[in-house]
Amino acid sequence: MRSVAEISAMLRIPLGVTRILVADMAAENLVQLHQPQLDAGKPDLNLLERVLSGLRRL
């Protein structure tokens, strides 16, 4: 599995274009989309804390 951002970077095309291409391919059942599961829609607090810590170190 790859994220849309990874596909965009690999193909060296803009993210918006990649999103449209992936959506069109999904509509034709050429790819399967998987969405991350969040606990009741809440962000991962541990991840947010690590990002904040990394930003503070910049």
Legacy VTK file of the C-alpha trace (Angstrom):
# vtk DataFile Version 3.0
C-alpha trace
ASCII
DATASET POLYDATA
POINTS 58 float
0.000 0.000 0.000
1.154 3.520 -0.757
-0.236 6.906 0.155
-1.344 9.329 -2.525
1.578 11.565 -1.514
4.031 8.705 -2.072
2.550 7.971 -5.493
2.779 11.645 -6.379
6.444 11.786 -5.390
7.315 8.567 -7.201
5.650 9.718 -10.420
6.890 13.292 -9.993
3.482 14.783 -10.678
1.538 17.291 -8.557
-0.417 15.918 -5.613
-3.719 17.309 -6.914
-3.265 15.544 -10.245
-2.386 12.308 -8.461
-5.491 12.547 -6.283
-7.681 12.893 -9.378
-5.959 9.999 -11.154
-6.285 7.721 -8.125
-9.942 8.674 -7.667
-10.651 7.948 -11.336
-8.841 4.615 -11.086
-10.831 3.732 -7.960
-14.074 4.553 -9.783
-13.065 2.030 -12.455
-12.126 -0.557 -9.774
-8.505 -0.510 -10.923
-7.206 0.199 -7.414
-8.480 -0.332 -3.894
-8.500 2.535 -1.435
-7.808 2.036 2.249
-8.458 4.735 4.800
-6.702 4.772 8.164
-8.862 3.919 11.136
-8.787 6.467 13.916
-10.199 5.825 17.357
-13.599 7.505 17.128
-12.173 10.206 14.869
-9.566 11.311 17.412
-5.992 11.973 16.262
-3.158 9.874 17.669
-1.984 11.956 20.628
1.423 10.237 20.725
2.062 11.140 17.085
1.010 14.748 17.630
3.336 15.030 20.628
6.268 13.644 18.611
5.588 16.104 15.786
5.420 18.996 18.237
8.665 17.883 19.873
10.368 17.677 16.490
9.156 21.144 15.538
10.462 22.593 18.793
13.906 21.165 18.033
14.114 23.046 14.725
LINES 1 59
58 0 1 2 3 4 5 6 7 8 9 10 11 12 13 14 15 16 17 18 19 20 21 22 23 24 25 26 27 28 29 30 31 32 33 34 35 36 37 38 39 40 41 42 43 44 45 46 47 48 49 50 51 52 53 54 55 56 57
